[in-house]
Structure formats: C-alpha cells, structure tokens
Amino acid sequence: MRHGPLYLSLAIAFSLSACGQVITLTPTPTPAPTPTVEIVALATLPPTATPAPYTPAPTATPTVTPTPIFYAIKPGDSLLGVAQSFDVSVAAIQEANGILDPRTLQIGQQLVIPLPEDEQEELANATPTPTPLPITVQNVHFSETTIGGLWVLGEVQNSSGQPLEQVRVAVALLDKEEVEIGRASGLVALDLLEVNDKAPFALLFGTVPSQFARYLTFPVSALPAYVGSYYRDLVVENVESEGERYAAYTVTGTVRNVGPEDAVSVQVILTAYDALDRVVAMRKVPPEHNVVAPGGTTTFRIVLAPVGGPVARIAAVAQGRRRSAANP
C-alpha cells in the first residue's frame, strides 16, 4: 500500500500540533515551593519522642526463676521422707544441695527443695542461650555411685567483668556418634558470683547410659547481679580438717562479719580438690548461727564425703544477705 504526498504532509502537521500542546502545559507546575513549609513545621516534633529510652524490661527477668523453698532437717528426718513430702525425687534434692552422701546430713541443716519433677525437666531440657556466656566451666570430675548413678562435679569461674547471679550449668552425655543421650543441669553453690570468683556445682545422673562415650559441659544461664541484696563482708577463718584421705572429712572454721550491718541467711560453701585440682566434694550448709552481727563470729563443723581423692586442699567461702523486709 502506497502513501502519497498528501498523507505525509498530514502526518507532519499532526505531530507538530501535538508537540505544541505539550509545550503550552509546562508552566503550570511552578508552585513547587509549598512543600518547604511542611518540612519546617515537622522539624519541631522530634522532642516528643524523648521518653523512648525508658525501658524497664530488665527488671522483669528475675521472675523466670521461682522463689526457692527451704527446709531444715529435724531429728528423725530422712532424704526419702523429705522428698516424698515435697513431691520430688531424692536425686533432685541431692543434686540441688550437693549432697554426695545422705549419711552426712546434720540436724538443722537447711536444704533447698528443687522444683517438681516436670518443671525441673523443662528447665534441664531448655535450649542454651545462643550467645556465649562469659563463664568458664573447669576442673570437672566424674564418679559412679554404688547404685549405678553418676556424679559430675566441677566449678565455674566468672570471667564476665561484672558480678553474676543465678548461674546455671549443664552437662550433656554423648555417644560415639556425638548424639546426646542424657543431660543434667543445676545452679552453682554460690548465689552471688563476684568477678573472677569460683563456685562449685554437683550434678547427678540417676543412671549411666551404656552408650556414654564423652561429655560436654557448658553454662546455660546467668544474670547481672543485683549486689545490693547480698552481704559481702563475710570472711572465713581458722579452717581445719581431719579425716582419712579417701574417706569423710570433718572441716571446722569460723565465719567473721567484718562489715557494718547484720548478715542474715549465712551459709558456708566448701570445695575439696584432688591433686589434679579437680572438684571431688562440695557442701553448702549454714554455720552454727546463720545471723551474724557486725564484728561478730560464728563457727561451723561440716562433714565432707569426697567421691574421688585423695583430697589435696579444701577451699571455704561464706555468703549471706542483708537484713531487709524480706529477711527480718
């Protein structure tokens, strides 16, 4: 199909007329300066957002850990009877209190009653926090019990640069294929772990899996400590021990309050080490008096039953709380 000169001239005329219409519309967008007024007005609003940094969330974190239950041993008590009355197992009470030999219980000894079995299992199986905790687990020692169980003793060191509390560790048992076949977890013996301080722990497996080939130890949780509730001016003095190198040890000593206030809920933590510096025994018990006045002293006499040995040295520390409405 051919296009003649008439068609070509009409097309050129149409394109020129269209371009003419576009050019006539360009002057209309000139009122652009108006948005600058809105920007200036909005610049005065940011001060209303200043309360945002107030975030009280950290105060809610301690509520994850339930308030512990304490029980003082009375004449005629046994671990089995105490366990049945609180609906927990004997092994759970032994683990929570570091009791390696129930025969070493003393009248008046204060026991920490752990959570019921179902809650304890949930905590033990909780997934460890993915961020590495600045806590070192060290000096671990394994010892089988006479009834087929397994004690795991050790200690942690606070390398975080700040005081910690609610420090929990775990031990996982693995088979040859690196598959986890058992796990136990628990709190360390010291409620407040000062910077670079050490605290022992004792975990009990009721049975030893036959496929057990190796193990892992790792910290599970820890919180920055509220040190205001703790009494930090207790000193342990005159520590002496007597007994056979592989059998029970009787450890005596004195706790002195060198601070200006009453110390309440006082407890003594003993840790025994072998020649390789592994933890082979630990106990946490109250001294003769668990309230010590400023400048005052109280004595303790504690029986240690090591699960290994021979014992090369024994370390003793004391912890307490400040008197408050919660500790009248």
RONU-626101 format. One line per field, with one value per residue (C-alpha): residue number from 1; residue in three letters; x, y, z. Coordinates in Angstrom, 1 decimal, padded with zeros to 4 digits. Layout:
num c(NUM/...)
residuo c(ALA/...)
u c(X/...)
v c(Y/...)
w c(Z/...)
end
This chain:
num c(1/2/3/4/5/6/7/8/9/10/11/12/13/14/15/16/17/18/19/20/21/22/23/24/25/26/27/28/29/30/31/32/33/34/35/36/37/38/39/40/41/42/43/44/45/46/47/48/49/50/51/52/53/54/55/56/57/58/59/60/61/62/63/64/65/66/67/68/69/70/71/72/73/74/75/76/77/78/79/80/81/82/83/84/85/86/87/88/89/90/91/92/93/94/95/96/97/98/99/100/101/102/103/104/105/106/107/108/109/110/111/112/113/114/115/116/117/118/119/120/121/122/123/124/125/126/127/128/129/130/131/132/133/134/135/136/137/138/139/140/141/142/143/144/145/146/147/148/149/150/151/152/153/154/155/156/157/158/159/160/161/162/163/164/165/166/167/168/169/170/171/172/173/174/175/176/177/178/179/180/181/182/183/184/185/186/187/188/189/190/191/192/193/194/195/196/197/198/199/200/201/202/203/204/205/206/207/208/209/210/211/212/213/214/215/216/217/218/219/220/221/222/223/224/225/226/227/228/229/230/231/232/233/234/235/236/237/238/239/240/241/242/243/244/245/246/247/248/249/250/251/252/253/254/255/256/257/258/259/260/261/262/263/264/265/266/267/268/269/270/271/272/273/274/275/276/277/278/279/280/281/282/283/284/285/286/287/288/289/290/291/292/293/294/295/296/297/298/299/300/301/302/303/304/305/306/307/308/309/310/311/312/313/314/315/316/317/318/319/320/321/322/323/324/325/326/327/328)
residuo c(MET/ARG/HIS/GLY/PRO/LEU/TYR/LEU/SER/LEU/ALA/ILE/ALA/PHE/SER/LEU/SER/ALA/CYS/GLY/GLN/VAL/ILE/THR/LEU/THR/PRO/THR/PRO/THR/PRO/ALA/PRO/THR/PRO/THR/VAL/GLU/ILE/VAL/ALA/LEU/ALA/THR/LEU/PRO/PRO/THR/ALA/THR/PRO/ALA/PRO/TYR/THR/PRO/ALA/PRO/THR/ALA/THR/PRO/THR/VAL/THR/PRO/THR/PRO/ILE/PHE/TYR/ALA/ILE/LYS/PRO/GLY/ASP/SER/LEU/LEU/GLY/VAL/ALA/GLN/SER/PHE/ASP/VAL/SER/VAL/ALA/ALA/ILE/GLN/GLU/ALA/ASN/GLY/ILE/LEU/ASP/PRO/ARG/THR/LEU/GLN/ILE/GLY/GLN/GLN/LEU/VAL/ILE/PRO/LEU/PRO/GLU/ASP/GLU/GLN/GLU/GLU/LEU/ALA/ASN/ALA/THR/PRO/THR/PRO/THR/PRO/LEU/PRO/ILE/THR/VAL/GLN/ASN/VAL/HIS/PHE/SER/GLU/THR/THR/ILE/GLY/GLY/LEU/TRP/VAL/LEU/GLY/GLU/VAL/GLN/ASN/SER/SER/GLY/GLN/PRO/LEU/GLU/GLN/VAL/ARG/VAL/ALA/VAL/ALA/LEU/LEU/ASP/LYS/GLU/GLU/VAL/GLU/ILE/GLY/ARG/ALA/SER/GLY/LEU/VAL/ALA/LEU/ASP/LEU/LEU/GLU/VAL/ASN/ASP/LYS/ALA/PRO/PHE/ALA/LEU/LEU/PHE/GLY/THR/VAL/PRO/SER/GLN/PHE/ALA/ARG/TYR/LEU/THR/PHE/PRO/VAL/SER/ALA/LEU/PRO/ALA/TYR/VAL/GLY/SER/TYR/TYR/ARG/ASP/LEU/VAL/VAL/GLU/ASN/VAL/GLU/SER/GLU/GLY/GLU/ARG/TYR/ALA/ALA/TYR/THR/VAL/THR/GLY/THR/VAL/ARG/ASN/VAL/GLY/PRO/GLU/ASP/ALA/VAL/SER/VAL/GLN/VAL/ILE/LEU/THR/ALA/TYR/ASP/ALA/LEU/ASP/ARG/VAL/VAL/ALA/MET/ARG/LYS/VAL/PRO/PRO/GLU/HIS/ASN/VAL/VAL/ALA/PRO/GLY/GLY/THR/THR/THR/PHE/ARG/ILE/VAL/LEU/ALA/PRO/VAL/GLY/GLY/PRO/VAL/ALA/ARG/ILE/ALA/ALA/VAL/ALA/GLN/GLY/ARG/ARG/ARG/SER/ALA/ALA/ASN/PRO)
u c(000.0/001.4/001.3/001.1/002.4/-000.9/-000.7/002.9/002.0/-001.0/001.3/003.8/001.2/-000.4/003.0/003.7/000.4/000.8/004.2/002.8/000.2/002.9/005.0/002.0/001.4/005.0/004.5/001.7/003.9/005.6/004.0/006.7/008.0/005.0/006.5/009.3/006.7/005.6/009.2/010.0/006.8/007.6/011.1/009.6/008.0/011.0/011.3/008.1/009.8/012.5/010.8/011.6/014.9/012.9/012.7/012.1/012.2/015.4/013.7/011.3/014.0/014.4/010.8/011.8/013.4/010.8/011.3/013.3/011.8/014.0/013.6/015.6/016.4/014.8/015.5/014.3/014.2/015.5/016.0/013.4/010.8/011.6/011.5/008.1/006.6/007.6/006.8/010.4/013.0/015.8/018.3/016.9/017.4/020.9/021.8/020.3/022.3/025.4/024.8/027.1/026.4/023.0/024.7/026.4/023.1/023.0/020.1/019.3/020.9/019.0/018.0/017.0/013.9/014.1/011.2/008.7/009.9/008.0/009.2/012.8/012.8/011.6/014.5/017.0/016.0/015.8/017.8/021.0/021.2/022.9/025.3/028.4/028.3/031.5/031.7/034.3/033.4/036.5/038.0/035.3/035.4/033.1/032.4/029.9/027.7/027.3/023.8/024.7/024.3/026.9/028.1/029.6/031.4/033.2/033.3/032.7/034.7/033.2/035.2/032.5/033.9/030.7/029.1/026.6/023.8/021.5/024.4/023.3/025.5/024.7/026.4/025.5/026.4/027.2/027.6/030.3/028.3/028.2/024.5/023.2/021.9/021.5/021.6/021.6/021.7/021.7/022.7/026.2/026.6/027.2/024.2/026.5/029.5/031.9/034.3/036.9/035.4/034.8/031.7/031.4/028.5/027.4/025.1/023.6/022.6/020.3/021.7/024.7/023.7/025.6/026.5/028.1/031.4/032.2/030.6/030.2/029.9/028.6/026.9/023.2/022.3/023.5/022.1/023.9/023.7/021.8/024.5/022.5/020.6/023.8/026.0/029.6/031.6/032.0/035.4/036.1/039.0/040.7/039.8/041.0/040.1/040.7/040.0/041.3/042.5/039.8/037.0/034.9/036.5/035.4/036.0/035.8/036.2/034.9/032.8/033.5/031.4/033.8/031.1/028.8/025.5/023.9/024.4/021.4/020.9/024.6/025.9/029.3/030.4/033.2/035.0/037.5/040.1/042.4/046.0/044.9/042.7/039.5/036.5/035.9/033.5/031.3/028.8/026.7/025.3/024.6/027.0/026.1/024.3/023.0/022.7/026.0/026.1/028.8/032.1/030.7/031.6/030.0/031.6/030.9/031.5/030.8/031.4/032.7/032.4/034.7/033.7/037.4/040.7/042.9/041.9/044.8/043.1/039.9/038.5/035.9/033.8/030.7/027.7/024.9/022.1/021.5/018.7/015.6/011.8/012.3/014.9/013.6)
v c(000.0/003.3/006.6/009.6/013.1/014.2/011.5/012.5/016.1/015.4/013.3/016.0/018.5/016.3/015.7/019.4/020.3/017.6/019.0/022.4/021.2/019.7/022.9/025.1/022.9/023.2/026.5/025.1/023.1/026.3/026.2/023.8/025.9/024.9/021.6/023.5/024.9/021.4/020.3/023.2/022.6/018.9/019.6/020.8/017.4/015.1/016.3/014.4/011.1/011.5/009.2/006.2/005.2/004.3/000.5/-001.2/-004.7/-005.9/-005.8/-008.5/-011.1/-012.4/-013.6/-016.5/-018.3/-019.3/-018.5/-021.4/-023.5/-024.2/-027.0/-027.5/-031.1/-032.3/-035.3/-038.5/-037.0/-038.8/-037.6/-040.1/-038.7/-035.1/-035.9/-037.5/-034.7/-032.2/-034.5/-034.5/-037.3/-038.0/-037.5/-034.0/-032.9/-034.4/-032.5/-029.2/-029.3/-031.1/-034.0/-036.8/-039.0/-038.8/-040.1/-036.7/-034.9/-032.8/-031.7/-028.1/-028.3/-026.2/-027.9/-026.2/-028.0/-028.1/-027.7/-030.5/-033.1/-031.8/-028.2/-029.4/-031.4/-028.4/-026.3/-029.1/-029.5/-025.8/-024.7/-023.0/-019.3/-019.0/-016.2/-017.4/-016.6/-015.3/-018.2/-020.8/-024.4/-026.2/-028.9/-031.4/-034.8/-037.9/-040.6/-043.5/-044.2/-047.6/-047.9/-047.2/-043.4/-040.8/-037.7/-034.8/-032.3/-029.1/-025.4/-022.2/-019.0/-015.6/-014.0/-011.6/-008.5/-008.0/-009.8/-012.5/-014.4/-017.4/-019.1/-022.4/-025.0/-028.2/-031.5/-033.4/-037.1/-038.1/-041.5/-042.3/-040.6/-037.3/-037.8/-036.5/-039.4/-037.6/-034.1/-032.6/-029.0/-027.1/-023.9/-023.4/-023.3/-019.5/-017.2/-014.2/-014.9/-012.0/-011.1/-013.9/-015.8/-019.6/-021.6/-025.4/-027.5/-031.1/-032.8/-036.3/-038.7/-041.4/-043.9/-044.0/-044.7/-047.7/-045.8/-043.0/-042.2/-038.5/-035.4/-031.6/-029.0/-025.6/-022.6/-022.4/-019.0/-016.2/-012.7/-009.5/-009.5/-007.0/-006.8/-004.6/-007.6/-009.5/-009.1/-009.1/-008.6/-012.2/-013.8/-017.5/-018.0/-020.8/-023.6/-027.0/-030.5/-034.0/-037.5/-040.1/-039.1/-041.1/-041.1/-038.5/-035.2/-033.1/-029.4/-026.7/-023.0/-019.5/-017.0/-013.4/-010.4/-007.6/-005.2/-002.6/-004.5/-007.7/-010.6/-013.0/-016.3/-017.0/-020.2/-021.8/-023.4/-025.9/-027.3/-030.1/-030.7/-033.6/-033.3/-032.5/-029.7/-031.5/-031.0/-034.2/-032.9/-029.8/-028.8/-025.7/-025.6/-022.9/-022.4/-022.7/-019.3/-018.0/-014.4/-012.7/-009.2/-006.6/-007.7/-011.0/-014.6/-018.0/-021.4/-024.3/-028.0/-029.8/-033.3/-033.8/-037.1/-037.0/-039.0/-039.1/-038.4/-038.2/-034.6/-032.2/-029.0/-027.5/-024.0/-022.3/-019.2/-017.7/-015.9/-014.0/-011.5/-008.0/-007.6/-006.2/-006.6/-009.9/-011.0/-009.6)
w c(000.0/-001.0/000.9/-001.2/-000.5/000.9/003.6/004.5/004.9/007.1/009.5/009.8/010.5/013.2/015.0/015.1/016.5/019.3/020.3/020.5/023.1/025.4/025.4/026.4/029.6/031.1/033.0/035.2/037.8/039.1/042.7/044.0/046.9/049.1/050.4/052.2/054.6/055.7/056.3/058.6/060.6/061.1/062.4/065.7/066.5/067.5/071.1/071.9/071.3/074.1/076.6/074.3/076.1/079.3/079.0/082.4/080.8/082.6/086.0/084.8/084.0/087.6/087.6/085.4/088.4/091.0/094.7/096.3/099.1/102.2/104.7/107.9/108.8/112.0/114.2/112.6/109.1/106.0/102.5/101.3/103.6/102.8/099.1/099.3/101.3/098.6/095.7/094.3/094.0/096.4/093.5/092.8/096.5/096.5/093.3/094.4/097.7/096.6/099.0/097.9/100.9/102.7/105.9/106.3/107.0/110.1/112.3/111.5/108.0/105.6/102.3/099.1/097.8/094.0/091.6/091.0/088.5/085.5/085.9/086.6/083.4/081.4/082.7/082.2/078.5/077.8/074.8/075.9/075.0/071.6/072.7/074.5/078.2/079.8/082.3/082.4/083.4/084.7/087.0/086.2/087.9/087.2/089.7/089.6/092.6/094.2/092.8/089.2/089.1/088.0/089.9/087.9/090.0/088.9/089.2/087.2/087.1/086.4/083.7/082.6/084.3/086.4/089.4/088.3/090.0/089.1/087.3/085.9/084.2/082.3/081.4/078.3/077.8/074.2/072.5/069.9/067.1/069.1/069.8/073.1/075.3/078.6/080.2/083.7/084.8/088.1/089.8/091.2/095.0/095.3/094.9/094.1/091.9/092.1/089.3/088.8/091.7/091.5/092.6/092.7/091.3/091.6/089.1/089.5/086.7/088.1/085.7/083.3/079.7/078.3/075.2/077.1/075.4/076.0/077.5/077.2/079.9/079.3/081.0/080.5/082.0/084.2/085.1/086.1/089.9/092.0/094.6/096.9/098.4/099.2/102.3/101.0/104.2/105.5/106.0/106.7/109.1/111.0/108.6/109.7/108.5/109.8/108.3/106.0/102.6/100.7/103.4/105.2/106.2/109.1/108.4/111.1/111.0/111.8/109.9/110.8/109.9/109.1/107.9/109.5/109.3/110.4/108.0/107.7/105.9/106.2/104.5/104.2/100.9/101.0/097.9/098.0/095.3/094.4/093.3/089.7/091.0/090.1/092.4/094.4/097.1/097.8/100.5/101.2/104.8/107.4/110.2/113.9/113.7/110.4/111.6/112.5/114.0/112.9/114.3/115.4/114.6/114.3/113.9/111.6/111.6/108.3/107.1/103.5/101.7/098.6/095.6/094.5/096.0/097.8/098.9/098.3/099.5/100.7/099.9/102.1/101.5/103.2/101.7/103.3/102.7/104.1/106.6/104.9/104.9/103.1/105.7/109.1)
end
